[in-house]
Amino acid sequence: MLVMIIFKPNPHTLRVTPSAKEPGRFDWSITRDGVLVRQSVRSFGSEGASEADGDVAFREVTARWQSAR
């Protein structure tokens, strides 16, 4: 018996941007097909720290999306 696996790319995107409210700090946001799904509630002192925190949220959002399929 042949089993077909269909790969569906993740529609979510994690983006780290300079904070609009706090110069010198960074925020992250997660979008799905261009629509905001989740965003950071606080800003971070470095781009790397913001990305690391956003990655945790990104994995949670992705896990929920995969289990709902």
C-alpha positions, 0 to 999 in steps of 0.5 A, spaced: 500 500 500 502 506 498 501 512 503 501 519 500 504 525 504 502 532 503 506 537 505 503 544 507 507 549 508 506 553 515 502 560 513 505 563 519 511 568 519 515 571 525 517 578 524 522 582 529 521 589 528 524 596 532 519 598 537 515 604 535 513 606 542 520 605 545 526 607 541 532 602 541 528 596 543 524 590 539 518 587 538 515 581 535 509 579 531 506 573 528 502 573 522 498 568 518 497 570 511 498 577 512 493 577 518 496 579 525 495 572 530 499 574 536 504 580 538 509 581 544 506 585 550 513 588 551 519 590 548 526 587 548 533 590 549 536 586 543 533 583 536 536 576 539 532 576 545 525 579 541 526 573 536 528 568 542 521 570 545 517 570 539 520 563 537 517 560 543 510 563 541 511 561 534 512 554 536 505 554 540 501 557 534 504 552 529 503 546 534 495 549 535 495 550 527 498 543 526 493 539 531 487 543 528 488 540 521 
